[in-house]
Amino acid sequence: MNGILDNCFGFAVTMGMQELSIFLAKNSLSIAKYSLVLNVLIYFSMNGAQIFETFVFVPRWACGNDPNLSILHTEYKSADLKYFWILFHSIHEIIFLVSLIFCFPLEGIGNYLLYLFIFHMGIRVWTIIYFANKIIWFQSFAQTIEKLPIKVLHEIRKWIFWNYFRVSFYIGISICMIPLVIKILEING
C-alpha cells in the first residue's frame, strides 16, 4: 500500500509541475510586466523610507557634538528598524529575482535589468557589511556609555556621509528602472 501512495504522490507532483510549467509559459510576459512594475513600486517605497530615515530619523540620533544614541536603545525605545528592513528587503529581493528571471529573455530589458541587479546586490552587500554592522555597534554604545569617545563620533559622521551615497545609489537604480517599465508595458502579448 505504501508503494501505491508513493506512486500517486509522484504522479501528482509531476502533474502539478507540468501544469505549472504550462501556466508559466503562457503567462511569462504578464508575469514579467507585473513583477517589474511591482519591483519598481517597492523600490520607490523603500527609497521613501530611506529618505525619511536619512533626513528625519538619523539627525535625531546622530547629529550634534553629543549624539543621542539613546534613541537606538532598542530594549526600551523600539526604534529598532531591523525587522522592517529585513522583511521589506526580503520581499523586494524575491520580486527582483522573479522580474529578472522573466524579463531576462526580453531584448533590451533583460541585460539592463541584470546590470541593475548586480549593482543593487553590491550596494546591498555594502549595506549589510558596513551600515548594519555600524548601527549594531552604535546601539551597543547607547546601552553602555553616556559620553562617547571621539572615535565613535568620527565613525558616526563617516556613517552619515556614506549613507547619503548609499541612498543616492538606491534612488538611482530605481530611476534607471523606469525606462524598463515603460519599455515592457509597450510590449503587446
C-alpha positions as CSV (number, residue, x, y, z in Angstrom):
1,M,0.0,0.0,0.0
2,N,2.9,2.4,0.8
3,G,4.3,1.9,-2.8
4,I,0.9,2.9,-4.2
5,L,0.9,6.2,-2.2
6,D,4.4,7.0,-3.3
7,N,3.4,6.5,-6.9
8,C,0.3,8.6,-6.5
9,F,2.3,11.4,-4.8
10,G,4.9,11.2,-7.5
11,F,2.2,11.4,-10.2
12,A,0.5,14.3,-8.5
13,V,3.8,16.2,-8.2
14,T,4.6,15.5,-11.8
15,M,1.2,16.7,-13.0
16,G,1.5,19.8,-10.8
17,M,4.9,20.6,-12.3
18,Q,3.6,20.2,-15.8
19,E,0.6,22.4,-15.2
20,L,2.9,25.0,-13.5
21,S,5.3,25.0,-16.4
22,I,2.4,25.4,-18.9
23,F,1.0,28.2,-16.9
24,L,4.4,30.0,-16.7
25,A,5.0,29.5,-20.4
26,K,1.6,31.0,-21.3
27,N,1.8,33.9,-18.9
28,S,5.6,34.7,-18.8
29,L,5.1,38.1,-20.4
30,S,2.4,39.1,-17.9
31,I,4.5,37.8,-15.0
32,A,7.4,39.9,-16.3
33,K,5.3,43.0,-16.6
34,Y,3.6,42.7,-13.2
35,S,6.8,41.7,-11.4
36,L,8.8,44.5,-12.9
37,V,6.2,47.1,-12.1
38,L,5.8,45.8,-8.6
39,N,9.6,45.7,-8.3
40,V,9.8,49.4,-9.1
41,L,6.9,50.3,-6.8
42,I,8.5,48.5,-3.9
43,Y,11.9,50.1,-4.7
44,F,10.4,53.6,-4.6
45,S,8.6,52.7,-1.3
46,M,11.9,51.7,0.1
47,N,13.5,54.9,-1.2
48,G,10.8,56.9,0.6
49,A,11.5,55.1,3.8
50,Q,15.3,55.6,3.3
51,I,14.9,59.3,2.6
52,F,12.7,59.6,5.7
53,E,15.2,57.7,7.8
54,T,18.2,59.7,6.4
55,F,16.7,63.2,6.8
56,V,14.4,62.7,9.8
57,F,15.5,59.8,11.9
58,V,19.3,59.8,11.5
59,P,19.6,63.5,12.5
60,R,17.7,62.8,15.7
61,W,20.3,60.3,16.9
62,A,23.4,61.2,15.1
63,C,23.8,65.0,14.9
64,G,25.5,67.5,17.2
65,N,28.6,67.2,19.3
66,D,26.8,64.7,21.6
67,P,24.7,62.3,19.5
68,N,21.6,61.0,21.2
69,L,22.2,57.3,20.8
70,S,19.6,56.6,23.4
71,I,17.1,56.6,20.6
72,L,18.8,53.5,19.3
73,H,18.5,51.8,22.7
74,T,16.0,49.2,21.4
75,E,15.3,47.4,24.7
76,Y,13.2,50.3,25.9
77,K,12.5,52.5,22.9
78,S,11.6,50.5,20.0
79,A,13.4,52.3,17.2
80,D,14.9,49.1,16.0
81,L,14.1,49.1,12.3
82,K,15.8,45.9,11.5
83,Y,12.6,43.8,11.4
84,F,11.0,46.3,9.0
85,W,14.1,46.4,6.7
86,I,14.7,42.6,6.8
87,L,11.1,41.9,5.8
88,F,10.9,44.7,3.2
89,H,14.3,43.7,1.6
90,S,13.5,40.0,1.6
91,I,10.2,40.6,-0.2
92,H,11.9,43.0,-2.6
93,E,14.8,40.6,-3.4
94,I,12.3,37.8,-4.2
95,I,10.3,40.1,-6.5
96,F,13.5,41.5,-8.1
97,L,14.7,37.9,-8.8
98,V,11.3,37.0,-10.3
99,S,11.3,40.1,-12.5
100,L,14.9,39.3,-13.6
101,I,14.1,35.7,-14.5
102,F,11.0,36.6,-16.5
103,C,12.4,39.8,-18.1
104,F,15.8,38.4,-19.0
105,P,14.7,36.9,-22.3
106,L,13.2,40.2,-23.4
107,E,15.5,42.1,-25.7
108,G,16.6,45.5,-24.4
109,I,15.3,44.7,-20.9
110,G,17.0,41.6,-19.6
111,N,20.6,42.5,-19.8
112,Y,20.0,46.0,-18.5
113,L,18.0,44.6,-15.5
114,L,20.8,42.2,-14.8
115,Y,23.3,45.0,-14.6
116,L,21.0,46.9,-12.2
117,F,20.5,43.8,-10.1
118,I,24.3,43.3,-9.9
119,F,24.8,46.9,-8.8
120,H,21.8,46.6,-6.4
121,M,23.3,43.5,-4.8
122,G,26.7,45.2,-4.5
123,I,25.1,48.0,-2.6
124,R,23.0,45.5,-0.5
125,V,26.2,43.7,0.5
126,W,27.8,47.1,1.4
127,T,24.7,47.9,3.5
128,I,24.9,44.6,5.4
129,I,28.6,44.6,5.9
130,Y,29.1,48.3,6.8
131,F,25.9,50.1,7.6
132,A,24.0,47.4,9.5
133,N,27.2,46.4,11.4
134,K,27.9,50.0,12.4
135,I,24.3,50.6,13.6
136,I,24.6,47.5,15.8
137,W,27.8,48.9,17.1
138,F,26.2,52.3,17.8
139,Q,23.3,50.6,19.6
140,S,25.8,48.9,21.9
141,F,27.1,52.3,22.9
142,A,23.6,53.5,23.6
143,Q,23.2,50.9,26.3
144,T,26.6,51.3,28.0
145,I,28.2,54.7,27.6
146,E,27.0,58.2,28.5
147,K,29.8,60.2,26.9
148,L,31.0,58.9,23.6
149,P,34.7,58.7,22.7
150,I,36.0,60.9,19.8
151,K,36.5,57.7,17.7
152,V,32.8,56.9,17.9
153,L,31.8,60.4,17.0
154,H,34.1,60.2,13.9
155,E,32.5,56.8,13.0
156,I,29.0,58.3,13.2
157,R,30.0,61.2,11.0
158,K,31.6,58.8,8.5
159,W,28.4,56.6,8.6
160,I,26.2,59.6,7.9
161,F,28.5,60.7,5.0
162,W,28.5,57.3,3.3
163,N,24.7,56.8,3.9
164,Y,24.0,59.8,1.6
165,F,25.8,58.0,-1.2
166,R,24.1,54.7,-0.4
167,V,20.6,56.2,-0.5
168,S,21.5,58.1,-3.7
169,F,22.7,54.9,-5.4
170,Y,19.4,53.1,-4.5
171,I,17.4,56.1,-5.8
172,G,19.5,56.0,-9.0
173,I,18.8,52.3,-9.5
174,S,15.1,52.8,-9.1
175,I,15.1,55.7,-11.5
176,C,17.1,53.6,-14.1
177,M,14.3,51.0,-13.9
178,I,11.6,53.4,-15.1
179,P,12.6,53.2,-18.8
180,L,12.5,49.4,-18.5
181,V,9.0,49.5,-17.1
182,I,7.9,51.8,-20.0
183,K,9.5,49.5,-22.5
184,I,7.9,46.4,-21.1
185,L,4.5,48.0,-20.9
186,E,4.7,48.8,-24.6
187,I,5.2,45.1,-25.5
188,N,2.0,43.5,-26.6
189,G,1.3,39.9,-25.9
